[in-house]
Each structure stands twice: as structure tokens, then as C-alpha cells.
Amino acid sequence: MISLTPVKVTDPKSLATELTRIADICHGCRRCFSLCPSFEALFKGLDVPEVDGDAEKLPRQVLDDFVDLCYECKLCVSPAQCPYVPPHRWMVDIPHLVLEARRFRVAEKGLSAREKMLTRPDLLGKLSRPVAPVANFVNTLPLARWAMEKAIGVHRDKKLPSFVWQTFTRWFEGRGGSQVKDPVAKVVLFPTCTVEWNRPEIGKAAVQVLEANGVEVAVDYPHCCGMPFFDVGDFDSARKAREGMVAALVGWVDEGYTVVTPGPSCSLMMKKEYPWLAPGDEPTERLSKATRDLCEFLMELKGQGKLKTEFPKAPKAIAYHLPCHLSVQRIRFKASDLLALTGAQVTVVEKCSGHDGTWAMKVEYFEESMKVGRKLFDPLLAANADVIASDCALASVQITQGTEKPVKHPIEVIRDAYGLPPA
């Protein structure tokens, strides 16, 4: 008889016990049967005659597949999806359990060359920035992509983010800081690694919209938030990233600034995962409480009557992808509500893109990622909207790959709707 009491994971043996407990609970529920490839692998493993629903008989390979196929969308810990998530006494928290499994694997085997590369976006950005046009061109060459696939396992057909020569922080420094006097609010913008190295136009639009609404904007980008480390189970590097982020940003919080970020995974990391990595750490808790998703912050301004709501250049229709990492923060429709203020017809599609950090880049998961994403791509195309929008810059890459359509961040749509020219 498998106990329903949660097991504290401290070593591989307790990890196996907890994985078996969770598998048994999920077998009796199955609300997640179509949620992602992890659950498909788990339930197929439980349903073979030699297992016949007995989680204790599950082969090690099934549990390994369950861990490997998880791309940390975290939708399975949504109360709308699972009735047993914390604070329920059964404490079903699959994303963190998967991360614990990966942590032990990293401790035992270390990181592969591919993981070492893909978990260091700042290093990739610094190396690529001086030769950005060349790096971007090389990434389109079939022979170069074949070699990359063979050498490190990045799928040859996966569309990759482009690099820029002028980073977002360099642009911000060049314009001379904030342009607002007598501000209605003060924010420090953490741009995210993707905005810094790949999509500075998102950060520029954020500054324009915030300043247009009387918000003083400072920018601080100490380094990547650490989510890529966290996803692969490199907890030591994730904790170092947390320490650096807290040291850099908590001073702004103490001076009355709100920490704002346009990246759902980064806001999730600072709000939820930093406290999980460092329970009881008071500066970490202060940073967590002071952090807002960008559209969440703008809707708070709207609630205070401080947001301008005249949009002379609004599009007629917007197809909006609601990222998984906003759902798990219980933010959900803040961006779509903001977009709706323009008067546009907003079609919300709440499906996973399948990109999920670096998962879709890997040769063994690329095809599966496109199958996952198809549930998103088709409704976005069916909306036949003037613009497709997503808060997640990596999901945007995946959407463009699956639809052949450009994707904007909601803040770019708002900037355009205000009639502000791109900076």
C-alpha cells in the first residue's frame, strides 16, 4: 500500500519513493492525461499489463521519461488543473519534484556540453553581440545547423533567437536615463536576458509606455535570473543567480521602486522560485513581494486611475497567447485586459507553445515541441487578427516557427496603439 503522505526528498531513495507516490495519485485522477507528453508517458507505463496500475511496479525508464519529458510549463500545479496541489495535504507538486530529480542527476553526472551552453544566455549574448549579423547569418546555414546538431544536439530545424549589436541596456544608457519629472510611480525595469541580447525593442517599448504614463524608469540588468539553470537542475548556479539578483535589486526596493519585468519566466522566478530556493531569506522575500509582471503593473496603474486609456492607433483585432508562466502566477488575463482597453477585439488562446526554455531546441524534443505547439498555432491563425501577441519572447519564436507570422509583445502593441513611434 502506497502512503499518501508526502515524502521529503533528500536523496535518490526518497526521490524514488515520492515519484511513486505521485504516480499513484495521478493514476487515480488522470485529469492531466492530455496536458503534456510527461503524463502521456506515465499513464501508458501504468496501463501495460505487467504494471496494471500498480505504481510500485513502474519501470525506472518510465519515471525517467516522466522527468525528461517535463518542460516545466507548471500548468499541472494550477488549482484549475489539479485538486491536490499545495496546500492540499497530499502536496502534489510535480514541477518541483521533477527539478529535484534533475538536481540529483546533475550531482551524479554533471551537465552535458549542450546544457552548459544553453543555460548561459549571457555568455552566448556577450560572444555573439560583437558579430551579431554574422552569428545570425550562420544560424541560418543548413551546413552550420547540421554541424550544431551533431556536435551539441540542437535541432537543425529549430528557429533560434537572433542577436543584436546594441543591447537594451546600452540603448538605455545612451538616452540618458529617465525622462520623467514628478512621477506617479517609480520602477526598476529588469529587462530579461532575451530582451537584453535578442529583443531590445520590447524593453524600449516598455520604457516608452511607462514614461508616457508618468512612471520614472530605472534599468538594472545584473545578469540572467537563473531560470535556465533551475530548469535543468543546476541548483548551485540557480542559487548564485538568486544571490546576485537579490543583491542588485533589493536596494531599489528599499528606495521605493517596484521591480518590473516583461518576461513571465523571470517574474515567476523572482516571485515564486527564489523563495523556494531560499526559504525564510528576508531580502529574497522583499524582492518577491515587490516584483510585478509588466502588464500586471500597468493594470495596477489602471486600477489607480493613472493609466492613459486613449489609443488613437489601436488595431481592430489581436490574437493573444497567454503564457503558462503567467497562469501559474495567477495573473492570467492582465495582458489581455490591457490589450482590450485599446478597443480591439482580443482572442485569448491559453495553450502552451511547446518552446519552454531550451526544451524545444533539443534534437530529441523538437518534433514533440511542435506537436505541443500546434494546439496554440492553429487557434491563433484561426483568429485572423491584425496582430499576434505574446508576453513570452521564446514562445514568440516558437509561434513564428509554427505560423510563419511575426509576434509582438503586448507592450509593443500598446506602444503602437498610443501612436508612439518605435524608439
TORGU-946736 format. One record per residue (C-alpha): residue in three letters; chain; residue number from 1; x, z, y. Coordinates in pm, whole numbers, padded with zeros to 5 digits. Layout:
{'ALA'; 'A'; NUM; {X; Z; Y}}
...
! end
This chain:
{'MET'; 'A'; 1; {00000; 00000; 00000}}
{'ILE'; 'A'; 2; {00149; -00112; 00334}}
{'SER'; 'A'; 3; {00125; 00150; 00606}}
{'LEU'; 'A'; 4; {-00038; 00052; 00935}}
{'THR'; 'A'; 5; {00180; 00298; 01125}}
{'PRO'; 'A'; 6; {00434; 00120; 01350}}
{'VAL'; 'A'; 7; {00796; 00137; 01238}}
{'LYS'; 'A'; 8; {01073; 00193; 01492}}
{'VAL'; 'A'; 9; {01323; -00089; 01444}}
{'THR'; 'A'; 10; {01676; 00049; 01425}}
{'ASP'; 'A'; 11; {01842; -00158; 01151}}
{'PRO'; 'A'; 12; {01775; -00460; 00925}}
{'LYS'; 'A'; 13; {01586; -00248; 00671}}
{'SER'; 'A'; 14; {01341; -00108; 00925}}
{'LEU'; 'A'; 15; {01309; -00458; 01073}}
{'ALA'; 'A'; 16; {01202; -00596; 00734}}
{'THR'; 'A'; 17; {00951; -00313; 00695}}
{'GLU'; 'A'; 18; {00799; -00381; 01035}}
{'LEU'; 'A'; 19; {00785; -00758; 00980}}
{'THR'; 'A'; 20; {00599; -00695; 00654}}
{'ARG'; 'A'; 21; {00357; -00455; 00827}}
{'ILE'; 'A'; 22; {00282; -00709; 01099}}
{'ALA'; 'A'; 23; {00241; -00988; 00843}}
{'ASP'; 'A'; 24; {-00014; -00777; 00657}}
{'ILE'; 'A'; 25; {-00214; -00704; 00973}}
{'CYS'; 'A'; 26; {-00208; -01071; 01078}}
{'HIS'; 'A'; 27; {-00319; -01177; 00729}}
{'GLY'; 'A'; 28; {-00631; -00963; 00767}}
{'CYS'; 'A'; 29; {-00715; -01105; 01109}}
{'ARG'; 'A'; 30; {-00593; -01466; 01142}}
{'ARG'; 'A'; 31; {-00720; -01518; 01496}}
{'CYS'; 'A'; 32; {-00381; -01677; 01568}}
{'PHE'; 'A'; 33; {-00400; -01926; 01280}}
{'SER'; 'A'; 34; {-00376; -02226; 01516}}
{'LEU'; 'A'; 35; {-00183; -02067; 01801}}
{'CYS'; 'A'; 36; {00171; -02181; 01718}}
{'PRO'; 'A'; 37; {00398; -02300; 01434}}
{'SER'; 'A'; 38; {00508; -01942; 01357}}
{'PHE'; 'A'; 39; {00163; -01836; 01242}}
{'GLU'; 'A'; 40; {00114; -02160; 01052}}
{'ALA'; 'A'; 41; {00432; -02088; 00854}}
{'LEU'; 'A'; 42; {00331; -01725; 00798}}
{'PHE'; 'A'; 43; {-00019; -01798; 00670}}
{'LYS'; 'A'; 44; {00099; -02083; 00448}}
{'GLY'; 'A'; 45; {00351; -01843; 00298}}
{'LEU'; 'A'; 46; {00083; -01580; 00239}}
{'ASP'; 'A'; 47; {-00155; -01827; 00078}}
{'VAL'; 'A'; 48; {00066; -01960; -00202}}
{'PRO'; 'A'; 49; {-00048; -01836; -00548}}
{'GLU'; 'A'; 50; {00267; -01633; -00616}}
{'VAL'; 'A'; 51; {00213; -01431; -00295}}
{'ASP'; 'A'; 52; {-00170; -01438; -00284}}
{'GLY'; 'A'; 53; {-00197; -01248; 00044}}
{'ASP'; 'A'; 54; {00044; -00969; -00051}}
{'ALA'; 'A'; 55; {00281; -00942; 00244}}
{'GLU'; 'A'; 56; {00528; -00740; 00038}}
{'LYS'; 'A'; 57; {00580; -01048; -00181}}
{'LEU'; 'A'; 58; {00665; -01280; 00108}}
{'PRO'; 'A'; 59; {00999; -01457; 00054}}
{'ARG'; 'A'; 60; {01270; -01385; 00310}}
{'GLN'; 'A'; 61; {01262; -01752; 00410}}
{'VAL'; 'A'; 62; {00900; -01727; 00526}}
{'LEU'; 'A'; 63; {00981; -01436; 00755}}
{'ASP'; 'A'; 64; {01291; -01618; 00880}}
{'ASP'; 'A'; 65; {01076; -01922; 00960}}
{'PHE'; 'A'; 66; {00825; -01696; 01134}}
{'VAL'; 'A'; 67; {01107; -01572; 01360}}
{'ASP'; 'A'; 68; {01272; -01910; 01416}}
{'LEU'; 'A'; 69; {00954; -02099; 01498}}
{'CYS'; 'A'; 70; {00853; -01847; 01766}}
{'TYR'; 'A'; 71; {00924; -01989; 02110}}
{'GLU'; 'A'; 72; {00831; -01670; 02297}}
{'CYS'; 'A'; 73; {00525; -01802; 02480}}
{'LYS'; 'A'; 74; {00388; -01449; 02426}}
{'LEU'; 'A'; 75; {00027; -01566; 02408}}
{'CYS'; 'A'; 76; {-00016; -01365; 02088}}
{'VAL'; 'A'; 77; {00011; -01041; 02288}}
{'SER'; 'A'; 78; {-00275; -01136; 02514}}
{'PRO'; 'A'; 79; {-00568; -00897; 02462}}
{'ALA'; 'A'; 80; {-00794; -01202; 02458}}
{'GLN'; 'A'; 81; {-00598; -01334; 02159}}
{'CYS'; 'A'; 82; {-00508; -01019; 01963}}
{'PRO'; 'A'; 83; {-00716; -00699; 01935}}
{'TYR'; 'A'; 84; {-00418; -00496; 01810}}
{'VAL'; 'A'; 85; {-00165; -00530; 02094}}
{'PRO'; 'A'; 86; {-00040; -00211; 02263}}
{'PRO'; 'A'; 87; {-00187; 00038; 02342}}
{'HIS'; 'A'; 88; {-00381; -00009; 02015}}
{'ARG'; 'A'; 89; {-00249; 00237; 01758}}
{'TRP'; 'A'; 90; {-00126; -00050; 01535}}
{'MET'; 'A'; 91; {00103; -00167; 01818}}
{'VAL'; 'A'; 92; {00125; -00534; 01720}}
{'ASP'; 'A'; 93; {00395; -00675; 01948}}
{'ILE'; 'A'; 94; {00525; -00988; 01777}}
{'PRO'; 'A'; 95; {00736; -01131; 02063}}
{'HIS'; 'A'; 96; {00950; -00817; 02088}}
{'LEU'; 'A'; 97; {00971; -00786; 01711}}
{'VAL'; 'A'; 98; {01097; -01145; 01693}}
{'LEU'; 'A'; 99; {01355; -01065; 01960}}
{'GLU'; 'A'; 100; {01469; -00761; 01762}}
{'ALA'; 'A'; 101; {01516; -00986; 01458}}
{'ARG'; 'A'; 102; {01725; -01224; 01666}}
{'ARG'; 'A'; 103; {01925; -00932; 01803}}
{'PHE'; 'A'; 104; {02034; -00831; 01453}}
{'ARG'; 'A'; 105; {02116; -01192; 01372}}
{'VAL'; 'A'; 106; {02337; -01220; 01682}}
{'ALA'; 'A'; 107; {02509; -00893; 01590}}
{'GLU'; 'A'; 108; {02576; -01025; 01240}}
{'LYS'; 'A'; 109; {02663; -01390; 01305}}
{'GLY'; 'A'; 110; {02725; -01422; 01678}}
{'LEU'; 'A'; 111; {02595; -01710; 01890}}
{'SER'; 'A'; 112; {02633; -02075; 01797}}
{'ALA'; 'A'; 113; {02809; -02315; 02035}}
{'ARG'; 'A'; 114; {02468; -02454; 02130}}
{'GLU'; 'A'; 115; {02328; -02111; 02218}}
{'LYS'; 'A'; 116; {02638; -02026; 02418}}
{'MET'; 'A'; 117; {02588; -02339; 02624}}
{'LEU'; 'A'; 118; {02211; -02337; 02669}}
{'THR'; 'A'; 119; {02190; -01968; 02761}}
{'ARG'; 'A'; 120; {02425; -02014; 03058}}
{'PRO'; 'A'; 121; {02240; -02227; 03315}}
{'ASP'; 'A'; 122; {02461; -02102; 03598}}
{'LEU'; 'A'; 123; {02774; -02224; 03422}}
{'LEU'; 'A'; 124; {02612; -02560; 03349}}
{'GLY'; 'A'; 125; {02499; -02583; 03711}}
{'LYS'; 'A'; 126; {02839; -02498; 03855}}
{'LEU'; 'A'; 127; {03012; -02752; 03631}}
{'SER'; 'A'; 128; {02756; -03027; 03696}}
{'ARG'; 'A'; 129; {02693; -02980; 04070}}
{'PRO'; 'A'; 130; {03012; -03147; 04199}}
{'VAL'; 'A'; 131; {02947; -03452; 03979}}
{'ALA'; 'A'; 132; {02568; -03437; 03972}}
{'PRO'; 'A'; 133; {02497; -03815; 03990}}
{'VAL'; 'A'; 134; {02748; -03883; 03711}}
{'ALA'; 'A'; 135; {02616; -03595; 03495}}
{'ASN'; 'A'; 136; {02259; -03715; 03538}}
{'PHE'; 'A'; 137; {02355; -04074; 03452}}
{'VAL'; 'A'; 138; {02550; -03970; 03143}}
{'ASN'; 'A'; 139; {02246; -03772; 03022}}
{'THR'; 'A'; 140; {02051; -04099; 03010}}
{'LEU'; 'A'; 141; {02306; -04289; 02798}}
{'PRO'; 'A'; 142; {02199; -04329; 02433}}
{'LEU'; 'A'; 143; {02556; -04304; 02304}}
{'ALA'; 'A'; 144; {02623; -03985; 02505}}
{'ARG'; 'A'; 145; {02298; -03830; 02386}}
{'TRP'; 'A'; 146; {02375; -03924; 02024}}
{'ALA'; 'A'; 147; {02711; -03753; 02060}}
{'MET'; 'A'; 148; {02548; -03446; 02217}}
{'GLU'; 'A'; 149; {02301; -03425; 01930}}
{'LYS'; 'A'; 150; {02574; -03448; 01668}}
{'ALA'; 'A'; 151; {02809; -03207; 01846}}
{'ILE'; 'A'; 152; {02575; -02925; 01952}}
{'GLY'; 'A'; 153; {02226; -03006; 01825}}
{'VAL'; 'A'; 154; {02045; -03105; 02147}}
{'HIS'; 'A'; 155; {01793; -03373; 02052}}
{'ARG'; 'A'; 156; {01887; -03719; 02174}}
{'ASP'; 'A'; 157; {01534; -03798; 02296}}
{'LYS'; 'A'; 158; {01472; -03475; 02487}}
{'LYS'; 'A'; 159; {01436; -03528; 02858}}
{'LEU'; 'A'; 160; {01675; -03290; 03034}}
{'PRO'; 'A'; 161; {01660; -03138; 03382}}
{'SER'; 'A'; 162; {01857; -03327; 03649}}
{'PHE'; 'A'; 163; {02127; -03156; 03855}}
{'VAL'; 'A'; 164; {02167; -03168; 04233}}
{'TRP'; 'A'; 165; {02472; -03171; 04456}}
{'GLN'; 'A'; 166; {02323; -02944; 04725}}
{'THR'; 'A'; 167; {02189; -02628; 04570}}
{'PHE'; 'A'; 168; {01891; -02446; 04715}}
{'THR'; 'A'; 169; {02098; -02152; 04843}}
{'ARG'; 'A'; 170; {02340; -02390; 05018}}
{'TRP'; 'A'; 171; {02046; -02558; 05188}}
{'PHE'; 'A'; 172; {01904; -02223; 05298}}
{'GLU'; 'A'; 173; {02237; -02102; 05433}}
{'GLY'; 'A'; 174; {02278; -02428; 05625}}
{'ARG'; 'A'; 175; {01948; -02389; 05807}}
{'GLY'; 'A'; 176; {02047; -02050; 05949}}
{'GLY'; 'A'; 177; {01817; -01803; 05774}}
{'SER'; 'A'; 178; {01458; -01711; 05851}}
{'GLN'; 'A'; 179; {01276; -01888; 06137}}
{'VAL'; 'A'; 180; {01002; -01624; 06179}}
{'LYS'; 'A'; 181; {00968; -01362; 06452}}
{'ASP'; 'A'; 182; {00719; -01072; 06434}}
{'PRO'; 'A'; 183; {00648; -01137; 06064}}
{'VAL'; 'A'; 184; {00326; -01039; 05887}}
{'ALA'; 'A'; 185; {00535; -00964; 05576}}
{'LYS'; 'A'; 186; {00895; -00978; 05452}}
{'VAL'; 'A'; 187; {01004; -01132; 05123}}
{'VAL'; 'A'; 188; {01332; -01192; 04948}}
{'LEU'; 'A'; 189; {01299; -01513; 04750}}
{'PHE'; 'A'; 190; {01469; -01519; 04412}}
{'PRO'; 'A'; 191; {01468; -01895; 04355}}
{'THR'; 'A'; 192; {01537; -01905; 03975}}
{'CYS'; 'A'; 193; {01825; -02089; 03811}}
{'THR'; 'A'; 194; {01614; -02404; 03776}}
{'VAL'; 'A'; 195; {01534; -02415; 04147}}
{'GLU'; 'A'; 196; {01895; -02337; 04237}}
{'TRP'; 'A'; 197; {02057; -02609; 04025}}
{'ASN'; 'A'; 198; {01781; -02858; 03941}}
{'ARG'; 'A'; 199; {01470; -02840; 04160}}
{'PRO'; 'A'; 200; {01566; -02714; 04510}}
{'GLU'; 'A'; 201; {01261; -02891; 04652}}
{'ILE'; 'A'; 202; {01047; -02612; 04504}}
{'GLY'; 'A'; 203; {01242; -02347; 04693}}
{'LYS'; 'A'; 204; {01233; -02549; 05014}}
{'ALA'; 'A'; 205; {00855; -02585; 04989}}
{'ALA'; 'A'; 206; {00825; -02211; 04925}}
{'VAL'; 'A'; 207; {01022; -02131; 05241}}
{'GLN'; 'A'; 208; {00813; -02378; 05444}}
{'VAL'; 'A'; 209; {00479; -02241; 05324}}
{'LEU'; 'A'; 210; {00582; -01877; 05360}}
{'GLU'; 'A'; 211; {00716; -01928; 05712}}
{'ALA'; 'A'; 212; {00411; -02132; 05811}}
{'ASN'; 'A'; 213; {00212; -01819; 05729}}
{'GLY'; 'A'; 214; {00432; -01587; 05935}}
{'VAL'; 'A'; 215; {00637; -01445; 05648}}
{'GLU'; 'A'; 216; {01003; -01360; 05703}}
{'VAL'; 'A'; 217; {01207; -01511; 05420}}
{'ALA'; 'A'; 218; {01545; -01399; 05292}}
{'VAL'; 'A'; 219; {01705; -01555; 04984}}
{'ASP'; 'A'; 220; {01914; -01382; 04719}}
{'TYR'; 'A'; 221; {02034; -01551; 04403}}
{'PRO'; 'A'; 222; {02289; -01326; 04230}}
{'HIS'; 'A'; 223; {02261; -01518; 03900}}
{'CYS'; 'A'; 224; {02012; -01621; 03630}}
{'CYS'; 'A'; 225; {01760; -01347; 03548}}
{'GLY'; 'A'; 226; {01880; -01334; 03185}}
{'MET'; 'A'; 227; {01571; -01472; 03012}}
{'PRO'; 'A'; 228; {01777; -01733; 02819}}
{'PHE'; 'A'; 229; {01996; -01454; 02676}}
{'PHE'; 'A'; 230; {01691; -01246; 02594}}
{'ASP'; 'A'; 231; {01515; -01530; 02412}}
{'VAL'; 'A'; 232; {01798; -01578; 02161}}
{'GLY'; 'A'; 233; {01852; -01205; 02100}}
{'ASP'; 'A'; 234; {02171; -01164; 02305}}
{'PHE'; 'A'; 235; {02060; -00826; 02437}}
{'ASP'; 'A'; 236; {02403; -00724; 02564}}
{'SER'; 'A'; 237; {02415; -01023; 02800}}
{'ALA'; 'A'; 238; {02049; -00975; 02896}}
{'ARG'; 'A'; 239; {02118; -00612; 02990}}
{'LYS'; 'A'; 240; {02418; -00717; 03202}}
{'ALA'; 'A'; 241; {02197; -00971; 03377}}
{'ARG'; 'A'; 242; {01940; -00698; 03443}}
{'GLU'; 'A'; 243; {02206; -00470; 03588}}
{'GLY'; 'A'; 244; {02328; -00742; 03824}}
{'MET'; 'A'; 245; {01978; -00836; 03934}}
{'VAL'; 'A'; 246; {01872; -00478; 03997}}
{'ALA'; 'A'; 247; {02191; -00403; 04191}}
{'ALA'; 'A'; 248; {02138; -00710; 04410}}
{'LEU'; 'A'; 249; {01763; -00691; 04472}}
{'VAL'; 'A'; 250; {01664; -00324; 04477}}
{'GLY'; 'A'; 251; {01834; -00284; 04815}}
{'TRP'; 'A'; 252; {01594; -00541; 04959}}
{'VAL'; 'A'; 253; {01304; -00348; 04807}}
{'ASP'; 'A'; 254; {01426; -00028; 04974}}
{'GLU'; 'A'; 255; {01423; -00214; 05308}}
{'GLY'; 'A'; 256; {01058; -00308; 05266}}
{'TYR'; 'A'; 257; {01090; -00657; 05121}}
{'THR'; 'A'; 258; {00874; -00792; 04840}}
{'VAL'; 'A'; 259; {01068; -00980; 04572}}
{'VAL'; 'A'; 260; {00903; -01319; 04525}}
{'THR'; 'A'; 261; {00990; -01585; 04269}}
{'PRO'; 'A'; 262; {00837; -01925; 04192}}
{'GLY'; 'A'; 263; {00926; -01905; 03821}}
{'PRO'; 'A'; 264; {00678; -01744; 03575}}
{'SER'; 'A'; 265; {00951; -01655; 03324}}
{'CYS'; 'A'; 266; {01161; -01486; 03593}}
{'SER'; 'A'; 267; {00872; -01280; 03728}}
{'LEU'; 'A'; 268; {00786; -01184; 03369}}
{'MET'; 'A'; 269; {01147; -01083; 03308}}
{'MET'; 'A'; 270; {01167; -00863; 03618}}
{'LYS'; 'A'; 271; {00819; -00713; 03587}}
{'LYS'; 'A'; 272; {00793; -00655; 03212}}
{'GLU'; 'A'; 273; {01114; -00718; 03021}}
{'TYR'; 'A'; 274; {01363; -00532; 03241}}
{'PRO'; 'A'; 275; {01168; -00205; 03195}}
{'TRP'; 'A'; 276; {01152; -00277; 02821}}
{'LEU'; 'A'; 277; {01530; -00325; 02810}}
{'ALA'; 'A'; 278; {01598; -00015; 03020}}
{'PRO'; 'A'; 279; {01308; 00229; 02975}}
{'GLY'; 'A'; 280; {01300; 00507; 03232}}
{'ASP'; 'A'; 281; {01555; 00347; 03466}}
{'GLU'; 'A'; 282; {01420; 00425; 03811}}
{'PRO'; 'A'; 283; {01578; 00135; 04010}}
{'THR'; 'A'; 284; {01453; -00108; 03745}}
{'GLU'; 'A'; 285; {01102; 00033; 03780}}
{'ARG'; 'A'; 286; {01119; -00008; 04160}}
{'LEU'; 'A'; 287; {01220; -00370; 04124}}
{'SER'; 'A'; 288; {00946; -00429; 03868}}
{'LYS'; 'A'; 289; {00674; -00288; 04094}}
{'ALA'; 'A'; 290; {00798; -00486; 04396}}
{'THR'; 'A'; 291; {00814; -00824; 04220}}
{'ARG'; 'A'; 292; {00548; -01091; 04268}}
{'ASP'; 'A'; 293; {00496; -01442; 04143}}
{'LEU'; 'A'; 294; {00493; -01673; 04444}}
{'CYS'; 'A'; 295; {00128; -01779; 04418}}
{'GLU'; 'A'; 296; {00030; -01421; 04336}}
{'PHE'; 'A'; 297; {00191; -01313; 04665}}
{'LEU'; 'A'; 298; {00019; -01586; 04863}}
{'MET'; 'A'; 299; {-00318; -01484; 04720}}
{'GLU'; 'A'; 300; {-00245; -01126; 04825}}
{'LEU'; 'A'; 301; {-00196; -01261; 05178}}
{'LYS'; 'A'; 302; {-00529; -01438; 05143}}
{'GLY'; 'A'; 303; {-00692; -01109; 05045}}
{'GLN'; 'A'; 304; {-00549; -00952; 05361}}
{'GLY'; 'A'; 305; {-00681; -01236; 05579}}
{'LYS'; 'A'; 306; {-00325; -01352; 05659}}
{'LEU'; 'A'; 307; {-00315; -01689; 05483}}
{'LYS'; 'A'; 308; {-00387; -02010; 05671}}
{'THR'; 'A'; 309; {-00662; -02200; 05491}}
{'GLU'; 'A'; 310; {-00680; -02525; 05685}}
{'PHE'; 'A'; 311; {-00546; -02810; 05471}}
{'PRO'; 'A'; 312; {-00572; -03144; 05652}}
{'LYS'; 'A'; 313; {-00381; -03338; 05384}}
{'ALA'; 'A'; 314; {-00536; -03194; 05068}}
{'PRO'; 'A'; 315; {-00560; -03412; 04757}}
{'LYS'; 'A'; 316; {-00901; -03483; 04609}}
{'ALA'; 'A'; 317; {-00823; -03366; 04255}}
{'ILE'; 'A'; 318; {-00549; -03159; 04090}}
{'ALA'; 'A'; 319; {-00479; -03115; 03719}}
{'TYR'; 'A'; 320; {-00313; -02774; 03685}}
{'HIS'; 'A'; 321; {-00118; -02641; 03387}}
{'LEU'; 'A'; 322; {-00147; -02263; 03359}}
{'PRO'; 'A'; 323; {00190; -02144; 03217}}
{'CYS'; 'A'; 324; {00190; -01900; 02927}}
{'HIS'; 'A'; 325; {00413; -01651; 03110}}
{'LEU'; 'A'; 326; {00157; -01616; 03388}}
{'SER'; 'A'; 327; {-00116; -01545; 03135}}
{'VAL'; 'A'; 328; {00084; -01266; 02973}}
{'GLN'; 'A'; 329; {00137; -01106; 03317}}
{'ARG'; 'A'; 330; {-00243; -01101; 03361}}
{'ILE'; 'A'; 331; {-00201; -01321; 03671}}
{'ARG'; 'A'; 332; {-00359; -01630; 03518}}
{'PHE'; 'A'; 333; {-00561; -01810; 03786}}
{'LYS'; 'A'; 334; {-00381; -01710; 04106}}
{'ALA'; 'A'; 335; {-00219; -02052; 04146}}
{'SER'; 'A'; 336; {-00536; -02243; 04060}}
{'ASP'; 'A'; 337; {-00734; -02025; 04303}}
{'LEU'; 'A'; 338; {-00474; -02103; 04569}}
{'LEU'; 'A'; 339; {-00495; -02475; 04497}}
{'ALA'; 'A'; 340; {-00876; -02458; 04510}}
{'LEU'; 'A'; 341; {-00855; -02326; 04866}}
{'THR'; 'A'; 342; {-00747; -02676; 04971}}
{'GLY'; 'A'; 343; {-01090; -02808; 04876}}
{'ALA'; 'A'; 344; {-00952; -03016; 04590}}
{'GLN'; 'A'; 345; {-01123; -03028; 04253}}
{'VAL'; 'A'; 346; {-00892; -02829; 04024}}
{'THR'; 'A'; 347; {-00892; -02884; 03647}}
{'VAL'; 'A'; 348; {-00715; -02595; 03473}}
{'VAL'; 'A'; 349; {-00555; -02658; 03134}}
{'GLU'; 'A'; 350; {-00441; -02336; 02967}}
{'LYS'; 'A'; 351; {-00222; -02468; 02684}}
{'CYS'; 'A'; 352; {00145; -02424; 02603}}
{'SER'; 'A'; 353; {00375; -02712; 02699}}
{'GLY'; 'A'; 354; {00597; -02652; 02398}}
{'HIS'; 'A'; 355; {00915; -02652; 02608}}
{'ASP'; 'A'; 356; {00962; -02277; 02610}}
{'GLY'; 'A'; 357; {01310; -02212; 02738}}
{'THR'; 'A'; 358; {01553; -02414; 02528}}
{'TRP'; 'A'; 359; {01338; -02439; 02211}}
{'ALA'; 'A'; 360; {01225; -02797; 02277}}
{'MET'; 'A'; 361; {01582; -02913; 02335}}
{'LYS'; 'A'; 362; {01693; -02824; 01983}}
{'VAL'; 'A'; 363; {01713; -03106; 01732}}
{'GLU'; 'A'; 364; {01518; -02914; 01467}}
{'TYR'; 'A'; 365; {01228; -02828; 01700}}
{'PHE'; 'A'; 366; {01192; -03121; 01943}}
{'GLU'; 'A'; 367; {00932; -03310; 01740}}
{'GLU'; 'A'; 368; {00738; -02988; 01681}}
{'SER'; 'A'; 369; {00751; -02911; 02054}}
{'MET'; 'A'; 370; {00590; -03245; 02134}}
{'LYS'; 'A'; 371; {00311; -03170; 01885}}
{'VAL'; 'A'; 372; {00253; -02836; 02057}}
{'GLY'; 'A'; 373; {00258; -03004; 02398}}
{'ARG'; 'A'; 374; {00010; -03274; 02303}}
{'LYS'; 'A'; 375; {-00273; -03019; 02336}}
{'LEU'; 'A'; 376; {-00170; -02993; 02702}}
{'PHE'; 'A'; 377; {-00070; -03352; 02779}}
{'ASP'; 'A'; 378; {-00399; -03515; 02678}}
{'PRO'; 'A'; 379; {-00631; -03294; 02891}}
{'LEU'; 'A'; 380; {-00400; -03329; 03192}}
{'LEU'; 'A'; 381; {-00417; -03708; 03164}}
{'ALA'; 'A'; 382; {-00791; -03700; 03099}}
{'ALA'; 'A'; 383; {-00847; -03520; 03430}}
{'ASN'; 'A'; 384; {-00734; -03839; 03607}}
{'ALA'; 'A'; 385; {-00626; -03629; 03905}}
{'ASP'; 'A'; 386; {-00425; -03728; 04211}}
{'VAL'; 'A'; 387; {-00153; -03480; 04119}}
{'ILE'; 'A'; 388; {-00041; -03276; 03817}}
{'ALA'; 'A'; 389; {00092; -02929; 03893}}
{'SER'; 'A'; 390; {00264; -02650; 03700}}
{'ASP'; 'A'; 391; {00442; -02333; 03814}}
{'CYS'; 'A'; 392; {00695; -02368; 03530}}
{'ALA'; 'A'; 393; {00974; -02613; 03612}}
{'LEU'; 'A'; 394; {01077; -02653; 03247}}
{'ALA'; 'A'; 395; {00717; -02711; 03140}}
{'SER'; 'A'; 396; {00712; -02980; 03408}}
{'VAL'; 'A'; 397; {00999; -03159; 03232}}
{'GLN'; 'A'; 398; {00805; -03147; 02906}}
{'ILE'; 'A'; 399; {00481; -03264; 03071}}
{'THR'; 'A'; 400; {00660; -03557; 03230}}
{'GLN'; 'A'; 401; {00809; -03646; 02893}}
{'GLY'; 'A'; 402; {00467; -03634; 02729}}
{'THR'; 'A'; 403; {00263; -03802; 03004}}
{'GLU'; 'A'; 404; {00516; -04013; 03196}}
{'LYS'; 'A'; 405; {00369; -03859; 03511}}
{'PRO'; 'A'; 406; {00552; -03661; 03783}}
{'VAL'; 'A'; 407; {00469; -03291; 03807}}
{'LYS'; 'A'; 408; {00477; -03076; 04120}}
{'HIS'; 'A'; 409; {00495; -02702; 04161}}
{'PRO'; 'A'; 410; {00175; -02565; 04321}}
{'ILE'; 'A'; 411; {00378; -02463; 04626}}
{'GLU'; 'A'; 412; {00473; -02829; 04682}}
{'VAL'; 'A'; 413; {00104; -02923; 04664}}
{'ILE'; 'A'; 414; {00020; -02653; 04921}}
{'ARG'; 'A'; 415; {00305; -02765; 05147}}
{'ASP'; 'A'; 416; {00178; -03122; 05136}}
{'ALA'; 'A'; 417; {-00183; -03009; 05190}}
{'TYR'; 'A'; 418; {-00074; -02825; 05505}}
{'GLY'; 'A'; 419; {00069; -03157; 05627}}
{'LEU'; 'A'; 420; {00423; -03023; 05636}}
{'PRO'; 'A'; 421; {00692; -03289; 05575}}
{'PRO'; 'A'; 422; {00934; -03213; 05289}}
{'ALA'; 'A'; 423; {01241; -03025; 05417}}
! end
